[in-house]
Amino acid sequence: MSDYPLLAMALFAAGMVAAGVPLGLMIRRLRRHSDAMAQFLASMSHDIRTPMNGVLGFADLLRQQGRLTAAQRASVDHIAESGQAMVRLLNDILDFSRAEAGRLELEQGEVALYDELAYCTAMFQPRAAEKGIAIRCTIDPDVPPRIIGDSLRLRQVLLNLVGNAVKFTDSGSVALKVQAARGRFGTHLLIEVADTGRGIAPEALGRIFERYQQADSSVAREHGGSGLGLAICRQLITLMDGRIEVVSEPGSGTTFAVHLPVREIAGAAPVKKLRLATAA
């Protein structure tokens, strides 16, 4: 099922060739079809995102009132978390359509790396606390504070990986760890997201980065999700000239490792080893 759109386009192209349609005309028609699909998904994503931003905005206003009971604040947090999950899903769908059309590009700018890591840890702190699990972020002193890259896309990768780890961990912890290595060919980051969750069966490891795929069909029923998150992570990391790997054992947790070449911004002051933690 995951290859259905490609199969449909291949059959369509074969039919056009068989009918004597010139190759150039066939390519133009396929390109128009791809562009129309990408435009449709972009429009739908925008139309849904606009009211969702309103929901998130009002949730933030309620949080700032300061007169909420603990139960009311928990409800508002659930509203905000659900809204943020919806926005991430819309972004995944839109990015996937852009990637399919060959239009997914990266912006190059300054990335405050430590801020991004702290943000992605804090984002899932309420959910981790609710589940009674610890979430930690450890940054080695060799990691550059500022790099050149696409902060939005890097954040998208981190949110997907950390969010999945929290989602599929019912006890124990989730650890985000970042290291750096400098060599002849520049600086490389190693970003690891490790959890003590349910793990992934060996036969499922080979397909978890494919679109519309999840390691277990029961996952979609229990937690929802489009099955696009990891596929987009791999696409984005590939665009960054990096790679992503996964090691897992059922019942013992999962570790995703992102290997990423980066360009440092000179003049950034070194810092001591940073550890952000939330206790269970």
C-alpha positions in Angstrom: 0.0 0.0 0.0 2.8 2.4 0.7 3.9 2.3 -3.0 0.4 2.7 -4.3 0.8 6.3 -5.6 4.0 5.4 -7.5 2.4 2.2 -8.9 -0.6 4.2 -10.0 1.6 6.8 -11.8 3.7 4.0 -13.4 0.6 2.3 -14.7 -0.8 5.6 -15.9 2.5 6.3 -17.7 2.6 2.9 -19.3 -1.0 3.3 -20.6 -0.1 6.7 -22.1 3.0 5.2 -23.8 0.9 2.3 -25.1 -1.6 4.8 -26.5 1.1 6.5 -28.4 1.4 9.6 -26.3 4.8 11.3 -26.9 7.2 11.0 -23.9 7.6 14.8 -23.5 3.8 15.3 -23.3 3.5 12.4 -20.8 6.2 13.9 -18.6 4.5 17.3 -18.7 1.1 15.8 -17.7 2.7 13.8 -14.8 4.4 17.0 -13.6 1.1 18.9 -13.7 -0.6 16.1 -11.8 2.2 16.1 -9.2 2.0 20.0 -8.9 -1.8 19.9 -8.5 -1.6 17.3 -5.8 1.1 19.3 -3.9 -1.0 22.5 -4.3 -4.1 20.8 -3.0 -2.3 19.4 0.1 -0.8 22.8 0.7 -4.2 24.5 0.6 -5.8 22.0 2.8 -2.9 22.2 5.3 -3.2 26.0 5.4 -7.0 25.9 5.8 -6.8 23.6 8.8 -3.7 25.2 10.3 -5.4 28.6 10.6 -8.2 27.7 13.0 -5.8 25.3 14.8 -3.5 28.3 15.5 -6.5 30.0 17.0 -7.1 27.1 19.3 -3.4 27.1 20.4 -3.5 30.8 21.0 -6.5 30.7 23.2 -5.0 27.8 25.1 -2.0 29.9 25.8 -4.2 32.8 27.0 -5.9 30.5 29.4 -2.6 29.3 30.7 -1.5 32.9 31.4 -4.6 33.8 33.5 -3.1 32.2 36.6 -6.5 31.5 38.2 -6.9 27.9 36.9 -7.2 24.9 39.2 -4.8 22.0 38.8 -7.5 20.1 36.9 -8.3 23.0 34.6 -4.6 23.6 33.8 -4.2 19.9 33.0 -7.2 20.1 30.6 -5.7 23.2 28.9 -2.4 21.4 28.6 -4.1 18.5 26.9 -5.8 20.9 24.5 -2.5 22.6 23.6 -0.7 19.2 23.3 -3.4 17.9 21.0 -3.3 21.1 18.9 0.5 20.9 18.6 0.2 17.3 17.5 -2.2 18.3 14.8 0.1 21.0 13.5 3.0 18.6 13.4 0.8 16.1 11.5 -0.2 18.9 9.0 3.5 19.8 8.6 4.4 16.2 7.9 1.7 15.9 5.2 2.8 19.1 3.6 6.5 18.3 3.7 5.8 14.8 2.3 3.9 16.3 -0.6 6.8 18.7 -1.3 9.3 15.9 -1.1 7.3 13.8 -3.6 7.2 16.8 -6.0 11.0 17.4 -5.5 10.4 20.8 -3.9 11.5 20.2 -0.3 14.4 22.6 0.3 16.4 23.7 3.3 16.9 27.2 4.6 20.4 28.1 5.7 20.8 30.4 8.7 22.1 30.5 12.3 20.9 27.7 14.5 21.1 28.2 18.3 21.6 24.5 18.9 21.3 24.5 22.7 18.1 26.4 22.5 16.6 24.0 20.0 17.6 21.0 22.2 16.2 22.6 25.3 12.9 23.5 23.5 12.4 20.0 22.2 13.0 18.6 25.7 10.7 21.1 27.4 7.9 20.5 24.8 7.4 16.9 26.0 8.0 17.5 29.7 4.3 17.7 30.7 3.5 14.4 28.8 6.5 12.7 30.3 5.6 13.8 33.8 2.1 12.6 33.3 3.3 9.2 32.4 5.8 9.1 35.3 8.9 8.8 33.1 12.1 10.9 33.2 13.2 12.9 30.2 16.8 14.1 30.0 18.9 16.1 27.6 22.7 15.8 27.9 25.0 18.0 25.7 28.7 17.3 25.7 31.1 20.4 26.0 32.5 19.7 22.5 29.1 20.4 20.9 29.1 23.9 19.2 26.5 26.3 20.6 25.7 27.8 17.2 25.8 26.2 13.7 24.7 26.9 10.2 21.6 25.1 9.1 17.8 25.0 9.0 16.5 25.5 12.6 12.9 24.7 11.6 13.8 21.4 10.0 16.2 20.3 12.7 13.5 21.0 15.3 11.1 19.0 13.2 13.4 16.0 13.3 14.0 16.3 17.0 10.3 16.7 17.8 9.5 13.6 15.8 12.2 11.5 17.5 11.7 12.7 21.0 7.9 12.7 20.6 7.9 9.1 19.4 10.2 8.1 22.3 7.8 9.6 24.9 4.8 8.2 23.2 6.0 4.6 23.2 7.6 4.6 26.7 5.4 3.7 29.6 8.1 3.4 32.3 11.7 4.4 32.7 13.2 7.2 30.8 13.8 9.0 27.5 17.3 10.4 26.9 18.4 13.0 24.3 22.2 13.0 24.0 24.4 15.1 21.7 28.1 14.7 21.0 30.4 16.3 18.5 33.6 15.1 16.7 36.0 17.3 14.8 38.2 16.0 12.0 39.8 16.7 8.7 36.4 17.0 7.0 34.7 19.3 9.6 32.4 18.8 12.5 30.0 16.0 12.9 27.2 15.8 15.4 25.9 12.5 16.9 22.3 13.0 18.2 20.9 10.0 20.0 17.4 9.6 21.3 17.1 6.5 23.5 14.1 5.2 25.3 13.3 2.3 27.6 10.0 1.6 25.8 8.4 -1.4 24.1 11.1 -1.7 21.4 10.7 -2.7 17.8 10.5 -6.2 16.4 13.5 -7.2 14.2 11.2 -7.8 11.2 9.8 -4.3 11.5 13.1 -2.4 11.7 13.6 -2.5 7.9 10.3 -0.7 7.1 9.9 1.9 9.8 11.4 4.6 7.7 9.0 3.9 4.8 6.0 6.1 4.3 2.7 5.2 5.9 4.4 2.4 7.9 4.4 1.8 11.6 6.2 -1.0 13.5 3.0 -2.5 14.8 -0.6 -2.2 13.4 -1.8 -1.9 17.0 0.3 1.3 17.4 -2.0 3.2 15.0 -5.1 2.1 16.9 -3.6 3.0 20.3 -1.6 6.1 19.6 -2.7 7.3 16.2 -0.3 8.9 13.7 0.1 9.0 9.9 3.2 6.8 9.6 4.9 9.7 7.9 7.1 11.1 10.7 10.1 8.8 10.4 10.0 8.9 6.6 10.2 12.6 6.7 12.9 12.5 9.3 15.0 10.4 6.9 14.2 12.7 4.0 15.2 15.8 6.0 18.4 14.2 7.4 19.4 13.1 3.9 18.9 16.7 2.6 21.3 17.7 5.4 23.9 15.2 4.1 23.4 13.1 7.2 22.1 9.7 8.0 19.8 8.1 10.6 20.1 4.6 12.2 18.1 2.7 14.6 18.9 -0.1 17.1 16.1 -1.8 19.0 15.2 -4.9 20.9 11.6 -5.8 21.9 11.0 -5.0 25.6 14.4 -3.2 26.0 13.8 0.1 24.2 15.0 1.8 21.1 17.8 4.2 20.2 17.8 6.4 17.1 21.1 7.9 16.1 21.4 10.9 13.7 24.8 11.5 12.2 25.0 15.1 10.9 27.8 17.1 9.4 27.6 20.8 10.5 29.3 24.1 10.0 30.2 25.9 13.2 29.8 29.6 13.7 33.1 31.0 14.9 33.3 33.1 18.1 30.7 31.1 20.1 31.9 30.8 23.7 32.5 27.2 24.9 30.2 26.0 27.7 30.4 23.3 30.3 28.6 20.0 29.9 24.9 20.8 29.9 22.3 18.5 31.3 18.6 19.2 31.3 16.5 16.8 33.3 13.0 16.3 34.5 12.4 13.8 37.3 9.6 11.2 37.0 
